[in-house]
Amino acid sequence: MGNSSGTQVMITRQEVAKNLGISTRTVRRWEQKGWLSSFKIGNIVRYRKTEVDKLVESLMADLRP
């Protein structure tokens, strides 16, 4: 989710996993499948919160009858 200044909120792989109740390995798999983009600087990996939210919405929509 962006804030009023237009910057993106970036979260760690661990934060994605904890917030969604999944493993960091699952987050990594989503990235490998191209479902989620990451940004890497050295050993630091971050994800856009808006992109994570969109992916979750899409996955939930697939589960609806």
PQR file with spaces between the fields and no chain letter, atoms N, CA, C, O and H, PARSE charges and radii, in Angstrom:
ATOM       1  N    MET     1       0.837   -1.173    0.000 -0.4000 1.5000
ATOM       2  CA   MET     1       0.000    0.000    0.000 -0.0000 2.0000
ATOM       3  C    MET     1       0.881    1.234    0.000  0.5500 1.7000
ATOM       4  O    MET     1       1.766    1.355    0.847 -0.5500 1.4000
ATOM       5  N    GLY     2       0.663    2.148   -0.923 -0.4000 1.5000
ATOM       6  CA   GLY     2       1.465    3.364   -0.976 -0.0000 2.0000
ATOM       7  C    GLY     2       0.979    4.379    0.035  0.5500 1.7000
ATOM       8  O    GLY     2      -0.174    4.339    0.465 -0.5500 1.4000
ATOM       9  H    GLY     2      -0.056    2.050   -1.611  0.4000 1.0000
ATOM      10  N    ASN     3       1.856    5.282    0.410 -0.4000 1.5000
ATOM      11  CA   ASN     3       1.420    6.328    1.320 -0.0000 2.0000
ATOM      12  C    ASN     3       1.197    7.616    0.540  0.5500 1.7000
ATOM      13  O    ASN     3       1.329    7.630   -0.684 -0.5500 1.4000
ATOM      14  H    ASN     3       2.793    5.314    0.060  0.4000 1.0000
ATOM      15  N    SER     4       0.862    8.690    1.233 -0.4000 1.5000
ATOM      16  CA   SER     4       0.489    9.930    0.555 -0.0000 2.0000
ATOM      17  C    SER     4       1.643   10.571   -0.219  0.5500 1.7000
ATOM      18  O    SER     4       1.402   11.369   -1.125 -0.5500 1.4000
ATOM      19  H    SER     4       0.755    8.679    2.227  0.4000 1.0000
ATOM      20  N    SER     5       2.889   10.237    0.119 -0.4000 1.5000
ATOM      21  CA   SER     5       4.017   10.820   -0.601 -0.0000 2.0000
ATOM      22  C    SER     5       4.368   10.036   -1.857  0.5500 1.7000
ATOM      23  O    SER     5       5.276   10.419   -2.596 -0.5500 1.4000
ATOM      24  H    SER     5       3.085    9.589    0.855  0.4000 1.0000
ATOM      25  N    GLY     6       3.647    8.929   -2.107 -0.4000 1.5000
ATOM      26  CA   GLY     6       3.872    8.157   -3.313 -0.0000 2.0000
ATOM      27  C    GLY     6       4.919    7.065   -3.187  0.5500 1.7000
ATOM      28  O    GLY     6       5.193    6.379   -4.172 -0.5500 1.4000
ATOM      29  H    GLY     6       2.910    8.618   -1.507  0.4000 1.0000
ATOM      30  N    THR     7       5.510    6.874   -2.026 -0.4000 1.5000
ATOM      31  CA   THR     7       6.497    5.812   -1.859 -0.0000 2.0000
ATOM      32  C    THR     7       5.790    4.491   -1.581  0.5500 1.7000
ATOM      33  O    THR     7       4.689    4.463   -1.030 -0.5500 1.4000
ATOM      34  H    THR     7       5.287    7.431   -1.225  0.4000 1.0000
ATOM      35  N    GLN     8       6.431    3.415   -1.967 -0.4000 1.5000
ATOM      36  CA   GLN     8       5.885    2.080   -1.776 -0.0000 2.0000
ATOM      37  C    GLN     8       6.328    1.511   -0.433  0.5500 1.7000
ATOM      38  O    GLN     8       7.461    1.723    0.000 -0.5500 1.4000
ATOM      39  H    GLN     8       7.325    3.438   -2.414  0.4000 1.0000
ATOM      40  N    VAL     9       5.426    0.789    0.219 -0.4000 1.5000
ATOM      41  CA   VAL     9       5.779    0.074    1.433 -0.0000 2.0000
ATOM      42  C    VAL     9       6.420   -1.243    1.013  0.5500 1.7000
ATOM      43  O    VAL     9       5.834   -2.019    0.259 -0.5500 1.4000
ATOM      44  H    VAL     9       4.505    0.616   -0.132  0.4000 1.0000
ATOM      45  N    MET    10       7.620   -1.482    1.508 -0.4000 1.5000
ATOM      46  CA   MET    10       8.362   -2.694    1.182 -0.0000 2.0000
ATOM      47  C    MET    10       8.427   -3.566    2.433  0.5500 1.7000
ATOM      48  O    MET    10       8.654   -3.067    3.536 -0.5500 1.4000
ATOM      49  H    MET    10       8.096   -0.851    2.121  0.4000 1.0000
ATOM      50  N    ILE    11       8.225   -4.885    2.253 -0.4000 1.5000
ATOM      51  CA   ILE    11       8.263   -5.804    3.383 -0.0000 2.0000
ATOM      52  C    ILE    11       9.197   -6.973    3.082  0.5500 1.7000
ATOM      53  O    ILE    11       9.464   -7.296    1.924 -0.5500 1.4000
ATOM      54  H    ILE    11       8.040   -5.290    1.358  0.4000 1.0000
ATOM      55  N    THR    12       9.683   -7.592    4.143 -0.4000 1.5000
ATOM      56  CA   THR    12      10.624   -8.702    4.007 -0.0000 2.0000
ATOM      57  C    THR    12       9.893   -9.999    3.696  0.5500 1.7000
ATOM      58  O    THR    12       8.674  -10.092    3.837 -0.5500 1.4000
ATOM      59  H    THR    12       9.467   -7.329    5.084  0.4000 1.0000
ATOM      60  N    ARG    13      10.654  -10.992    3.273 -0.4000 1.5000
ATOM      61  CA   ARG    13      10.091  -12.327    3.024 -0.0000 2.0000
ATOM      62  C    ARG    13       9.479  -12.877    4.313  0.5500 1.7000
ATOM      63  O    ARG    13       8.415  -13.496    4.286 -0.5500 1.4000
ATOM      64  H    ARG    13      11.644  -10.917    3.159  0.4000 1.0000
ATOM      65  N    GLN    14      10.150  -12.650    5.428 -0.4000 1.5000
ATOM      66  CA   GLN    14       9.651  -13.128    6.708 -0.0000 2.0000
ATOM      67  C    GLN    14       8.323  -12.447    7.065  0.5500 1.7000
ATOM      68  O    GLN    14       7.418  -13.095    7.592 -0.5500 1.4000
ATOM      69  H    GLN    14      11.014  -12.147    5.449  0.4000 1.0000
ATOM      70  N    GLU    15       8.205  -11.152    6.781 -0.4000 1.5000
ATOM      71  CA   GLU    15       6.960  -10.435    7.057 -0.0000 2.0000
ATOM      72  C    GLU    15       5.820  -10.943    6.177  0.5500 1.7000
ATOM      73  O    GLU    15       4.692  -11.098    6.646 -0.5500 1.4000
ATOM      74  H    GLU    15       8.940  -10.627    6.353  0.4000 1.0000
ATOM      75  N    VAL    16       6.116  -11.202    4.898 -0.4000 1.5000
ATOM      76  CA   VAL    16       5.099  -11.752    4.003 -0.0000 2.0000
ATOM      77  C    VAL    16       4.599  -13.078    4.570  0.5500 1.7000
ATOM      78  O    VAL    16       3.394  -13.291    4.700 -0.5500 1.4000
ATOM      79  H    VAL    16       7.032  -11.077    4.517  0.4000 1.0000
ATOM      80  N    ALA    17       5.525  -13.957    4.904 -0.4000 1.5000
ATOM      81  CA   ALA    17       5.177  -15.281    5.412 -0.0000 2.0000
ATOM      82  C    ALA    17       4.368  -15.193    6.712  0.5500 1.7000
ATOM      83  O    ALA    17       3.348  -15.866    6.861 -0.5500 1.4000
ATOM      84  H    ALA    17       6.504  -13.784    4.798  0.4000 1.0000
ATOM      85  N    LYS    18       4.825  -14.372    7.634 -0.4000 1.5000
ATOM      86  CA   LYS    18       4.145  -14.247    8.927 -0.0000 2.0000
ATOM      87  C    LYS    18       2.741  -13.670    8.755  0.5500 1.7000
ATOM      88  O    LYS    18       1.791  -14.172    9.355 -0.5500 1.4000
ATOM      89  H    LYS    18       5.654  -13.826    7.512  0.4000 1.0000
ATOM      90  N    ASN    19       2.601  -12.623    7.942 -0.4000 1.5000
ATOM      91  CA   ASN    19       1.301  -11.977    7.748 -0.0000 2.0000
ATOM      92  C    ASN    19       0.289  -12.904    7.076  0.5500 1.7000
ATOM      93  O    ASN    19      -0.911  -12.798    7.330 -0.5500 1.4000
ATOM      94  H    ASN    19       3.373  -12.215    7.455  0.4000 1.0000
ATOM      95  N    LEU    20       0.768  -13.815    6.215 -0.4000 1.5000
ATOM      96  CA   LEU    20      -0.136  -14.702    5.483 -0.0000 2.0000
ATOM      97  C    LEU    20      -0.246  -16.095    6.108  0.5500 1.7000
ATOM      98  O    LEU    20      -1.055  -16.915    5.675 -0.5500 1.4000
ATOM      99  H    LEU    20       1.742  -13.900    6.008  0.4000 1.0000
ATOM     100  N    GLY    21       0.573  -16.351    7.125 -0.4000 1.5000
ATOM     101  CA   GLY    21       0.529  -17.656    7.786 -0.0000 2.0000
ATOM     102  C    GLY    21       1.072  -18.769    6.903  0.5500 1.7000
ATOM     103  O    GLY    21       0.569  -19.892    6.925 -0.5500 1.4000
ATOM     104  H    GLY    21       1.230  -15.685    7.476  0.4000 1.0000
ATOM     105  N    ILE    22       2.107  -18.449    6.122 -0.4000 1.5000
ATOM     106  CA   ILE    22       2.737  -19.427    5.243 -0.0000 2.0000
ATOM     107  C    ILE    22       4.234  -19.454    5.546  0.5500 1.7000
ATOM     108  O    ILE    22       4.726  -18.642    6.330 -0.5500 1.4000
ATOM     109  H    ILE    22       2.515  -17.537    6.103  0.4000 1.0000
ATOM     110  N    SER    23       4.942  -20.372    4.935 -0.4000 1.5000
ATOM     111  CA   SER    23       6.385  -20.456    5.165 -0.0000 2.0000
ATOM     112  C    SER    23       7.136  -19.514    4.212  0.5500 1.7000
ATOM     113  O    SER    23       6.614  -19.111    3.173 -0.5500 1.4000
ATOM     114  H    SER    23       4.542  -21.031    4.298  0.4000 1.0000
ATOM     115  N    THR    24       8.355  -19.182    4.589 -0.4000 1.5000
ATOM     116  CA   THR    24       9.193  -18.367    3.710 -0.0000 2.0000
ATOM     117  C    THR    24       9.516  -19.150    2.442  0.5500 1.7000
ATOM     118  O    THR    24       9.766  -18.560    1.391 -0.5500 1.4000
ATOM     119  H    THR    24       8.780  -19.509    5.433  0.4000 1.0000
ATOM     120  N    ARG    25       9.509  -20.466    2.539 -0.4000 1.5000
ATOM     121  CA   ARG    25       9.751  -21.309    1.367 -0.0000 2.0000
ATOM     122  C    ARG    25       8.630  -21.132    0.332  0.5500 1.7000
ATOM     123  O    ARG    25       8.889  -21.104   -0.871 -0.5500 1.4000
ATOM     124  H    ARG    25       9.306  -20.945    3.393  0.4000 1.0000
ATOM     125  N    THR    26       7.385  -21.013    0.810 -0.4000 1.5000
ATOM     126  CA   THR    26       6.253  -20.776   -0.090 -0.0000 2.0000
ATOM     127  C    THR    26       6.391  -19.419   -0.767  0.5500 1.7000
ATOM     128  O    THR    26       6.135  -19.294   -1.965 -0.5500 1.4000
ATOM     129  H    THR    26       7.174  -21.035    1.787  0.4000 1.0000
ATOM     130  N    VAL    27       6.789  -18.414   -0.018 -0.4000 1.5000
ATOM     131  CA   VAL    27       7.004  -17.080   -0.602 -0.0000 2.0000
ATOM     132  C    VAL    27       8.064  -17.173   -1.697  0.5500 1.7000
ATOM     133  O    VAL    27       7.904  -16.586   -2.767 -0.5500 1.4000
ATOM     134  H    VAL    27       6.997  -18.515    0.954  0.4000 1.0000
ATOM     135  N    ARG    28       9.119  -17.892   -1.440 -0.4000 1.5000
ATOM     136  CA   ARG    28      10.196  -18.075   -2.416 -0.0000 2.0000
ATOM     137  C    ARG    28       9.677  -18.803   -3.665  0.5500 1.7000
ATOM     138  O    ARG    28      10.037  -18.448   -4.788 -0.5500 1.4000
ATOM     139  H    ARG    28       9.249  -18.369   -0.571  0.4000 1.0000
ATOM     140  N    ARG    29       8.832  -19.817   -3.465 -0.4000 1.5000
ATOM     141  CA   ARG    29       8.244  -20.539   -4.602 -0.0000 2.0000
ATOM     142  C    ARG    29       7.382  -19.614   -5.453  0.5500 1.7000
ATOM     143  O    ARG    29       7.438  -19.668   -6.682 -0.5500 1.4000
ATOM     144  H    ARG    29       8.539  -20.105   -2.553  0.4000 1.0000
ATOM     145  N    TRP    30       6.582  -18.762   -4.802 -0.4000 1.5000
ATOM     146  CA   TRP    30       5.750  -17.804   -5.539 -0.0000 2.0000
ATOM     147  C    TRP    30       6.634  -16.915   -6.397  0.5500 1.7000
ATOM     148  O    TRP    30       6.294  -16.600   -7.537 -0.5500 1.4000
ATOM     149  H    TRP    30       6.537  -18.718   -3.804  0.4000 1.0000
ATOM     150  N    GLU    31       7.759  -16.516   -5.847 -0.4000 1.5000
ATOM     151  CA   GLU    31       8.696  -15.675   -6.585 -0.0000 2.0000
ATOM     152  C    GLU    31       9.271  -16.444   -7.784  0.5500 1.7000
ATOM     153  O    GLU    31       9.366  -15.896   -8.882 -0.5500 1.4000
ATOM     154  H    GLU    31       8.035  -16.771   -4.921  0.4000 1.0000
ATOM     155  N    GLN    32       9.647  -17.694   -7.580 -0.4000 1.5000
ATOM     156  CA   GLN    32      10.210  -18.515   -8.652 -0.0000 2.0000
ATOM     157  C    GLN    32       9.199  -18.757   -9.770  0.5500 1.7000
ATOM     158  O    GLN    32       9.576  -18.857  -10.938 -0.5500 1.4000
ATOM     159  H    GLN    32       9.570  -18.140   -6.688  0.4000 1.0000
ATOM     160  N    LYS    33       7.910  -18.851   -9.416 -0.4000 1.5000
ATOM     161  CA   LYS    33       6.857  -19.048  -10.406 -0.0000 2.0000
ATOM     162  C    LYS    33       6.509  -17.759  -11.147  0.5500 1.7000
ATOM     163  O    LYS    33       5.764  -17.776  -12.126 -0.5500 1.4000
ATOM     164  H    LYS    33       7.604  -18.770   -8.467  0.4000 1.0000
ATOM     165  N    GLY    34       7.058  -16.639  -10.668 -0.4000 1.5000
ATOM     166  CA   GLY    34       6.779  -15.361  -11.301 -0.0000 2.0000
ATOM     167  C    GLY    34       5.516  -14.695  -10.789  0.5500 1.7000
ATOM     168  O    GLY    34       5.056  -13.710  -11.366 -0.5500 1.4000
ATOM     169  H    GLY    34       7.664  -16.625   -9.872  0.4000 1.0000
ATOM     170  N    TRP    35       4.953  -15.220   -9.713 -0.4000 1.5000
ATOM     171  CA   TRP    35       3.735  -14.657   -9.138 -0.0000 2.0000
ATOM     172  C    TRP    35       4.024  -13.418   -8.305  0.5500 1.7000
ATOM     173  O    TRP    35       3.133  -12.597   -8.087 -0.5500 1.4000
ATOM     174  H    TRP    35       5.327  -16.021   -9.244  0.4000 1.0000
ATOM     175  N    LEU    36       5.255  -13.275   -7.841 -0.4000 1.5000
ATOM     176  CA   LEU    36       5.638  -12.194   -6.948 -0.0000 2.0000
ATOM     177  C    LEU    36       7.044  -11.729   -7.314  0.5500 1.7000
ATOM     178  O    LEU    36       7.953  -12.542   -7.477 -0.5500 1.4000
ATOM     179  H    LEU    36       5.978  -13.942   -8.019  0.4000 1.0000
ATOM     180  N    SER    37       7.212  -10.429   -7.440 -0.4000 1.5000
ATOM     181  CA   SER    37       8.530   -9.861   -7.760 -0.0000 2.0000
ATOM     182  C    SER    37       9.226   -9.418   -6.483  0.5500 1.7000
ATOM     183  O    SER    37       8.598   -8.903   -5.557 -0.5500 1.4000
ATOM     184  H    SER    37       6.473   -9.768   -7.307  0.4000 1.0000
ATOM     185  N    SER    38      10.523   -9.627   -6.454 -0.4000 1.5000
ATOM     186  CA   SER    38      11.305   -9.163   -5.304 -0.0000 2.0000
ATOM     187  C    SER    38      12.328   -8.142   -5.763  0.5500 1.7000
ATOM     188  O    SER    38      12.652   -8.037   -6.946 -0.5500 1.4000
ATOM     189  H    SER    38      11.033  -10.045   -7.205  0.4000 1.0000
ATOM     190  N    PHE    39      12.818   -7.404   -4.804 -0.4000 1.5000
ATOM     191  CA   PHE    39      13.871   -6.426   -5.026 -0.0000 2.0000
ATOM     192  C    PHE    39      15.021   -6.811   -4.124  0.5500 1.7000
ATOM     193  O    PHE    39      14.842   -6.952   -2.914 -0.5500 1.4000
ATOM     194  H    PHE    39      12.555   -7.490   -3.843  0.4000 1.0000
ATOM     195  N    LYS    40      16.202   -6.983   -4.696 -0.4000 1.5000
ATOM     196  CA   LYS    40      17.349   -7.424   -3.926 -0.0000 2.0000
ATOM     197  C    LYS    40      18.452   -6.385   -3.963  0.5500 1.7000
ATOM     198  O    LYS    40      18.790   -5.843   -5.016 -0.5500 1.4000
ATOM     199  H    LYS    40      16.347   -6.868   -5.679  0.4000 1.0000
ATOM     200  N    ILE    41      19.004   -6.122   -2.790 -0.4000 1.5000
ATOM     201  CA   ILE    41      20.188   -5.290   -2.649 -0.0000 2.0000
ATOM     202  C    ILE    41      21.129   -6.090   -1.757  0.5500 1.7000
ATOM     203  O    ILE    41      20.942   -6.157   -0.542 -0.5500 1.4000
ATOM     204  H    ILE    41      18.729   -6.562   -1.935  0.4000 1.0000
ATOM     205  N    GLY    42      22.134   -6.690   -2.370 -0.4000 1.5000
ATOM     206  CA   GLY    42      23.009   -7.583   -1.612 -0.0000 2.0000
ATOM     207  C    GLY    42      22.201   -8.775   -1.140  0.5500 1.7000
ATOM     208  O    GLY    42      21.576   -9.461   -1.949 -0.5500 1.4000
ATOM     209  H    GLY    42      22.286   -6.635   -3.357  0.4000 1.0000
ATOM     210  N    ASN    43      22.206   -9.031    0.163 -0.4000 1.5000
ATOM     211  CA   ASN    43      21.444  -10.135    0.743 -0.0000 2.0000
ATOM     212  C    ASN    43      20.047   -9.727    1.199  0.5500 1.7000
ATOM     213  O    ASN    43      19.295  -10.552    1.718 -0.5500 1.4000
ATOM     214  H    ASN    43      22.713   -8.474    0.820  0.4000 1.0000
ATOM     215  N    ILE    44      19.701   -8.465    1.006 -0.4000 1.5000
ATOM     216  CA   ILE    44      18.409   -7.962    1.465 -0.0000 2.0000
ATOM     217  C    ILE    44      17.368   -8.152    0.364  0.5500 1.7000
ATOM     218  O    ILE    44      17.561   -7.702   -0.766 -0.5500 1.4000
ATOM     219  H    ILE    44      20.312   -7.795    0.584  0.4000 1.0000
ATOM     220  N    VAL    45      16.256   -8.827    0.702 -0.4000 1.5000
ATOM     221  CA   VAL    45      15.169   -9.074   -0.242 -0.0000 2.0000
ATOM     222  C    VAL    45      13.921   -8.383    0.292  0.5500 1.7000
ATOM     223  O    VAL    45      13.580   -8.517    1.467 -0.5500 1.4000
ATOM     224  H    VAL    45      16.099   -9.193    1.619  0.4000 1.0000
ATOM     225  N    ARG    46      13.243   -7.643   -0.584 -0.4000 1.5000
ATOM     226  CA   ARG    46      12.010   -6.947   -0.193 -0.0000 2.0000
ATOM     227  C    ARG    46      10.949   -7.149   -1.263  0.5500 1.7000
ATOM     228  O    ARG    46      11.256   -7.393   -2.430 -0.5500 1.4000
ATOM     229  H    ARG    46      13.520   -7.535   -1.539  0.4000 1.0000
ATOM     230  N    TYR    47       9.689   -7.040   -0.838 -0.4000 1.5000
ATOM     231  CA   TYR    47       8.536   -7.157   -1.725 -0.0000 2.0000
ATOM     232  C    TYR    47       7.644   -5.943   -1.533  0.5500 1.7000
ATOM     233  O    TYR    47       7.540   -5.405   -0.431 -0.5500 1.4000
ATOM     234  H    TYR    47       9.440   -6.842    0.109  0.4000 1.0000
ATOM     235  N    ARG    48       6.996   -5.511   -2.619 -0.4000 1.5000
ATOM     236  CA   ARG    48       6.021   -4.426   -2.503 -0.0000 2.0000
ATOM     237  C    ARG    48       4.772   -4.974   -1.835  0.5500 1.7000
ATOM     238  O    ARG    48       4.233   -5.993   -2.267 -0.5500 1.4000
ATOM     239  H    ARG    48       7.081   -5.948   -3.515  0.4000 1.0000
ATOM     240  N    LYS    49       4.306   -4.308   -0.786 -0.4000 1.5000
ATOM     241  CA   LYS    49       3.117   -4.761   -0.076 -0.0000 2.0000
ATOM     242  C    LYS    49       1.909   -4.756   -0.997  0.5500 1.7000
ATOM     243  O    LYS    49       1.061   -5.644   -0.901 -0.5500 1.4000
ATOM     244  H    LYS    49       4.743   -3.480   -0.434  0.4000 1.0000
ATOM     245  N    THR    50       1.812   -3.775   -1.891 -0.4000 1.5000
ATOM     246  CA   THR    50       0.667   -3.720   -2.811 -0.0000 2.0000
ATOM     247  C    THR    50       0.645   -4.945   -3.715  0.5500 1.7000
ATOM     248  O    THR    50      -0.426   -5.476   -4.010 -0.5500 1.4000
ATOM     249  H    THR    50       2.500   -3.055   -1.969  0.4000 1.0000
ATOM     250  N    GLU    51       1.810   -5.399   -4.156 -0.4000 1.5000
ATOM     251  CA   GLU    51       1.878   -6.569   -5.025 -0.0000 2.0000
ATOM     252  C    GLU    51       1.490   -7.837   -4.264  0.5500 1.7000
ATOM     253  O    GLU    51       0.808   -8.706   -4.807 -0.5500 1.4000
ATOM     254  H    GLU    51       2.680   -4.967   -3.916  0.4000 1.0000
ATOM     255  N    VAL    52       1.924   -7.939   -3.007 -0.4000 1.5000
ATOM     256  CA   VAL    52       1.550   -9.081   -2.172 -0.0000 2.0000
ATOM     257  C    VAL    52       0.037   -9.102   -1.982  0.5500 1.7000
ATOM     258  O    VAL    52      -0.596  -10.151   -2.102 -0.5500 1.4000
ATOM     259  H    VAL    52       2.478   -7.232   -2.566  0.4000 1.0000
ATOM     260  N    ASP    53      -0.536   -7.946   -1.686 -0.4000 1.5000
ATOM     261  CA   ASP    53      -1.987   -7.846   -1.484 -0.0000 2.0000
ATOM     262  C    ASP    53      -2.756   -8.253   -2.739  0.5500 1.7000
ATOM     263  O    ASP    53      -3.764   -8.953   -2.648 -0.5500 1.4000
ATOM     264  H    ASP    53      -0.023   -7.094   -1.588  0.4000 1.0000
ATOM     265  N    LYS    54      -2.287   -7.820   -3.908 -0.4000 1.5000
ATOM     266  CA   LYS    54      -2.949   -8.189   -5.171 -0.0000 2.0000
ATOM     267  C    LYS    54      -2.873   -9.681   -5.417  0.5500 1.7000
ATOM     268  O    LYS    54      -3.848  -10.282   -5.868 -0.5500 1.4000
ATOM     269  H    LYS    54      -1.468   -7.251   -3.982  0.4000 1.0000
ATOM     270  N    LEU    55      -1.732  -10.293   -5.128 -0.4000 1.5000
ATOM     271  CA   LEU    55      -1.587  -11.730   -5.313 -0.0000 2.0000
ATOM     272  C    LEU    55      -2.553  -12.481   -4.404  0.5500 1.7000
ATOM     273  O    LEU    55      -3.206  -13.430   -4.838 -0.5500 1.4000
ATOM     274  H    LEU    55      -0.940   -9.805   -4.761  0.4000 1.0000
ATOM     275  N    VAL    56      -2.643  -12.061   -3.147 -0.4000 1.5000
ATOM     276  CA   VAL    56      -3.545  -12.727   -2.203 -0.0000 2.0000
ATOM     277  C    VAL    56      -4.993  -12.591   -2.672  0.5500 1.7000
ATOM     278  O    VAL    56      -5.750  -13.560   -2.615 -0.5500 1.4000
ATOM     279  H    VAL    56      -2.112  -11.291   -2.794  0.4000 1.0000
ATOM     280  N    GLU    57      -5.387  -11.407   -3.134 -0.4000 1.5000
ATOM     281  CA   GLU    57      -6.732  -11.207   -3.656 -0.0000 2.0000
ATOM     282  C    GLU    57      -7.001  -12.143   -4.833  0.5500 1.7000
ATOM     283  O    GLU    57      -8.080  -12.727   -4.934 -0.5500 1.4000
ATOM     284  H    GLU    57      -4.772  -10.619   -3.181  0.4000 1.0000
ATOM     285  N    SER    58      -6.039  -12.281   -5.703 -0.4000 1.5000
ATOM     286  CA   SER    58      -6.183  -13.149   -6.872 -0.0000 2.0000
ATOM     287  C    SER    58      -6.325  -14.608   -6.457  0.5500 1.7000
ATOM     288  O    SER    58      -7.176  -15.325   -6.984 -0.5500 1.4000
ATOM     289  H    SER    58      -5.163  -11.806   -5.622  0.4000 1.0000
ATOM     290  N    LEU    59      -5.503  -15.044   -5.524 -0.4000 1.5000
ATOM     291  CA   LEU    59      -5.571  -16.426   -5.040 -0.0000 2.0000
ATOM     292  C    LEU    59      -6.902  -16.700   -4.349  0.5500 1.7000
ATOM     293  O    LEU    59      -7.484  -17.772   -4.516 -0.5500 1.4000
ATOM     294  H    LEU    59      -4.812  -14.462   -5.096  0.4000 1.0000
ATOM     295  N    MET    60      -7.384  -15.732   -3.575 -0.4000 1.5000
ATOM     296  CA   MET    60      -8.669  -15.885   -2.886 -0.0000 2.0000
ATOM     297  C    MET    60      -9.816  -15.930   -3.899  0.5500 1.7000
ATOM     298  O    MET    60     -10.766  -16.692   -3.719 -0.5500 1.4000
ATOM     299  H    MET    60      -6.912  -14.861   -3.439  0.4000 1.0000
ATOM     300  N    ALA    61      -9.738  -15.133   -4.947 -0.4000 1.5000
ATOM     301  CA   ALA    61     -10.781  -15.132   -5.976 -0.0000 2.0000
ATOM     302  C    ALA    61     -10.857  -16.488   -6.657  0.5500 1.7000
ATOM     303  O    ALA    61     -11.944  -16.939   -7.020 -0.5500 1.4000
ATOM     304  H    ALA    61      -8.966  -14.514   -5.093  0.4000 1.0000
ATOM     305  N    ASP    62      -9.727  -17.137   -6.834 -0.4000 1.5000
ATOM     306  CA   ASP    62      -9.701  -18.472   -7.447 -0.0000 2.0000
ATOM     307  C    ASP    62     -10.392  -19.521   -6.575  0.5500 1.7000
ATOM     308  O    ASP    62     -10.861  -20.543   -7.076 -0.5500 1.4000
ATOM     309  H    ASP    62      -8.844  -16.771   -6.539  0.4000 1.0000
ATOM     310  N    LEU    63     -10.450  -19.262   -5.274 -0.4000 1.5000
ATOM     311  CA   LEU    63     -11.075  -20.217   -4.351 -0.0000 2.0000
ATOM     312  C    LEU    63     -12.573  -20.028   -4.249  0.5500 1.7000
ATOM     313  O    LEU    63     -13.281  -20.928   -3.798 -0.5500 1.4000
ATOM     314  H    LEU    63     -10.069  -18.432   -4.867  0.4000 1.0000
ATOM     315  N    ARG    64     -13.061  -18.883   -4.658 -0.4000 1.5000
ATOM     316  CA   ARG    64     -14.506  -18.602   -4.565 -0.0000 2.0000
ATOM     317  C    ARG    64     -15.264  -19.395   -5.614  0.5500 1.7000
ATOM     318  O    ARG    64     -14.787  -19.559   -6.736 -0.5500 1.4000
ATOM     319  H    ARG    64     -12.486  -18.152   -5.025  0.4000 1.0000
ATOM     320  N    PRO    65     -16.471  -19.900   -5.246 -0.5600 1.5000
ATOM     321  CA   PRO    65     -17.277  -20.663   -6.211  0.2800 2.0000
ATOM     322  C    PRO    65     -17.822  -19.793   -7.328  0.5500 1.7000
ATOM     323  O    PRO    65     -18.517  -20.290   -8.214 -0.5500 1.4000
